[in-house]
Amino acid sequence: MSVLKPGVMALGFFFGVPFCYGQEMQVDGKLDESAWRSAIDFSTFFQVVPATHAAYENRVAAKVLANEQGIYIGIINYQPETQRKKQFNLQDGFMQGEFNRIYLDFSGDGSSAYLFATTLGGGKQDAVVTPQRTTDMDWDGDWESAFDEQPLYWSNEIFVPWHSVSFSPKVDAAGAATIGVGIQLYDLKSNNIFANQKQTIGNSDFFLNMPKIEVAIPQQSQLNFVPYVSYQHHFEPRQNKSHEADVGFDLFYKPAHHQTLSFAVNPDFAQVDSDDVDVNYSAVETLRTDKRPFFTQDISVFSIGALQDTKLIHTRRIGAGSDDNRELITPIDAAVRFVHQGKSVQWGAFAVNENSLDSGAGKDFYAGRFSYRSTNWQSGVLATHVERPWLDRSAQSLAWDSQYQDDKWSMQSAVLLSQIDEGDSQSGNGLSLNLGYQFTPNTQLEGQFLRLNDGFDNRDMGYMKRNDWQYSKLAYSHAVNVGNDWLTRIKHTLNISYEANAEGLKLPARQGYKAQLMLNNGAQWSVHLDQVRSGWQDNIGANSEPFFLPTVFETRVLYQSPYTGEFSWAASVEFDQEGLSGDALQLALDMTWMPHANWNIKFNNYYRDGDGWLVATQKNQLSEYDRTLFINTLKVSALIAENLEFSSTLQWSILEAKSKGVYDIITDGLNRHANTDTSFEDARLMSQFKLRYRMGAYSDVYLVYRRGGTQLNMLDKNQVGQSSWLESVKDNWTKPIENSVILKVRYLF
C-alpha cells in the first residue's frame, strides 16, 4: 500500500504504516534493522500526569511498523544511565522500574483494546481494556518484548502477533485497516507520565483521540492446542487422597481475526497460585480473579459495565465447589465458546459442563451476548442460564446495557433481570447508571446510581455485593498542577453518597474528601477525611434484622516514598470511630528491598486495633468485639536465569476478638446480654514456593510447594491473646491443613 502523509484528522492522528513484507525482524530491543528506517515516527510526547500537556521532543520517541506476522513498536526513552532504574517483575506484578505502556485498539473504534507494558529489566504486564475503560489483568497474551541499554537512553521493542488477539479490522476500500496506538513512558523518579496523546485511560475521550495508524492486515487463520498435565502429592491427605493427577487441554481456532472458536476438556484451573489469606466475617463475599485461559480470552465481549462489581458472569463460579459441598474444585468435563466481532455487531456464546460427580452435584453454565456499536455508542444484551440438578435449581439472568462517550460525556447503563426456579419461582430486577462529565483533563464530575431489588439474585454465575439496595454517589475531582521546586500536583476528590434498601430504609453512607500531593522527588502524600452517616445496618449477616448505627468519622494519612533506589516504603495511619461507640487505630507499613535488578523482596504489614467491631454470631444476635488483627505478608521474586523464575509468598494473620458486648436485635433496638461471651481467636497461614520455567507463550513448567493451616478457637475472653502470635504461626506450620507439592507442565502447539 502507499504510505500516507501524517495529518491531523477529526478523531486523532492518522499515519500510513509501511508493511515490511519479507524483512526479518529480531526482537532484541536494539531497533537496528533496516525496516525501522521506514517506520512511522512519534516524536512529540505530552506530559499527561500531571496533565500539563506540555509537549516534549526529547523525552520519548517511538516507531511503529508491521509485517505479515504482526505489529512492532520500538520506543527510545531518553533517560541517562544515572537517572533510570532497572528492575524485573513477575508477570502482571507491580512495576518498580522504568516502564513503557502500549495500548493497541486493533479495531480502531474503542470496542476494546489491549494493554502491553514492559520494564527496563524485563518485567511484563498485559491486560484487556474494556469499552468502559476498565482494565482486566487476568488476560495473558502471546507477545514478545526486549530492552537494550545505552549511556544516554534505553530502548524497548514489543512485537504483538496478529493471531494473539481477537479483533475486527475496519478495512477501507484501499485495503487499509485503522489501529489505535497509545504509547506511554512512566518516569519513575518523578511519577510523571509522558504519552503520544493528551489523554489517559481515565479520560472519557481516551479511545476517541488515540493516535491512529493505517496498516494492511493479512488474512490469517490460527489453530492453537494447549495440553497440560499436573500431579499433586498431598503430605496431609485430602479426603483420603494422597495424590492427584490431572490432564486436560484448551483448543483455540481462529478462522479469521474477528472470529474465535474455543474448546476445552478439563481446562486448566490455574491452581498453581494460592489465593491470599482472606479474613472476612462480613456478609459481602470477597471477589476473586480468574487466570484460566479459556475464561480470560475475549473477556471484553462479555463485559457489562454495572456498578459496585455487579457481574452477571463471574467465572470463578465455574468449576468451583460442588453443590454437595464434598469437592472444593469441581472438574469441568467440557467447555466451548464462539465469538464473532464484526464491524458493528459483536456476538458470542459459551457453554460449560461440570462433571456430575457420583452425587450429581455438578452444574451446567450457558451464556450468550449480542451488541451493536457505532462511533460513540454501544448497546447490547447478555443472557445467562445455570442448571444445578443436585439442588433442583435453575437460574437465569438478563442484562441490557448501553454506553456513550465523547470528548466531554461518558455514560454506562445496565438494566438487570434475574429469575430463580427452585420449587417456587423468584424474579428480580436492577438498574445501574454511571454518568460522567469532563470539564477539563484535570476536572471531572461523576454520578452513579445502582438499584437492586430484594428479588434480584445473580450469584449462580455472577457476583454482587448485596441485593435489596439503592446506592447513589456523586464524585468531583480537580487537580491543580503546581510545578514548583518540591510539589508538582495537588488533586482534590470529594465524594457524597446515599444508601437505602429497596423499601427506602436509610443505610449508613460514606461522605469523603481526599487530597493527594505529588512531590517533585517522586514521593506522594494523601489525606482522607471521611464521615459515615448514621443509618440502619441491614446486611450484618445471618439473615438478621436491621439495627441502627450512629455517625462515625474516619481519618487516614498515607505516605509513599520515591520508587527509586534499592529500598522503598509506604506507611499509613488511620484513626476511626467504629461500631456502636468504639474507636480504632489502623497502621500499615509496606517495605520493598531490591538488592539486585533481578530480585525483589516485599514485606507488607497490616495492624488494626479497636473496640467496636460488629459481627453477627447467629441470627438476630450481634457481638461487639475488642479485637486486634495482624496480617503480615513476605514475598520474594527473582529471575534466576533467562527463563527461570522463582517466587515465594509467606502470609499469616492473627485475629484476637474479645467479647465486649452481645446483643439481641429486636424491633425496638438492641437488648444486651448480661453474661454471654462469644470471644475467639482466628489464626491462618499460607505459604507457597514456586519455580517457573518459561518455554514460551502458554508453555511452562511449574514446580510448587504449598503449606498452610487455619485454627479457629472459641475461648473465654480472658484467654484471648494469652499465646504469642509467633506460637500461632508455628502451630499452623507444624499442623498444616494444606501440605502439598505440585508439578505442572503445559505447552502451546
Secondary structure, DSSP 4 states (H G I P E B T S, - for coil): -PPPPPEEETTEEEEE--B-TT-----SS---SGGGGGSEEE--EEEEES----EESSSEEEEEEE-SSEEEEEEEE---GGG-------TTPPP-S-EEEEEEETTSSSS-EEEEEEETTS-EEEEEE-TTS-EETT-----EEEEEE-SS-EEEEEEEEGGGS-----B-TTS-EEEEEEEEEEETTTTEEEESSS--TTSTTTTTTS-EEEE------EEEEEEEEEEEEEEEEETTEEEEEEEEEEEEEEEETTEEEEEEES----TTSPPPP----SSSPPP-----HHHHTTGGGG----STT-BS--GGGTT-S-TTS--SSPPEEEEEEEEEE-SSEEEEEEEEEE--TTTT---EEEEEEEEEE-SSEEEEEEEEEEEEGGGTEEEEEEEEEEEEE-SSEEEEEEEEEEEEESSSEEEEEEEEEEEEEEEETTEEEEEEEEEE-TT---TTTSB-S-SSEEEEEEEEEEEEE--SSSEEEEEEEEEEEEEE-TT--EE-EEEEEEEEEEETTS-EEEEEEEEEE-EEE--SSTTPPPEEE--EEEEEEEEE--S-SSEEEEEEEEEEEETTTEEEEEEEEEEEEEEETTEEEEEEEEEEEEEEEEEEEETTEEEEEEEEEEEEEEEEEEEEETTEEEEEEEEEEEEEEEEEEEEEEETTEEEE-SS----EEEEEEEEEEEEEEEEETTEEEEEEEEEEEEEEEE--TTTTT-S-HHHHHHHHHHS-SEEEEEEEEE---
